[in-house]
Amino acid sequence: DLTLPDESGYDIARALRRDLLAKHAVIILLTANLFPELDKAEAVGIDLVLSKPIEPALVVGMVDHVHARRRKRLSRE
């Protein structure tokens, strides 16, 4: 969520990307905001930006796609 009491979702995503155990996790920004700041989301390492309401099956498919892309990229490094 972008609007949390103490930190924004962007702050949390940035911290996750710095964490050695979580840096490869898929980060999804789920927001009611119809116009999230996509450039900022990408800059802090957010993988997917979805607007509410969402279809759970769609999210599962998108996460699988992100994992496949990441595995492919990591195998080339």
Salt bridges, closest charged atoms under 4 A:
ASP11 OD1 - ARG14 NH1 3.06
ASP47 OD2 - ARG17 NH2 2.71
ASP47 OD1 - ARG70 NH2 2.56
GLU77 OE2 - ARG73 NE 3.78
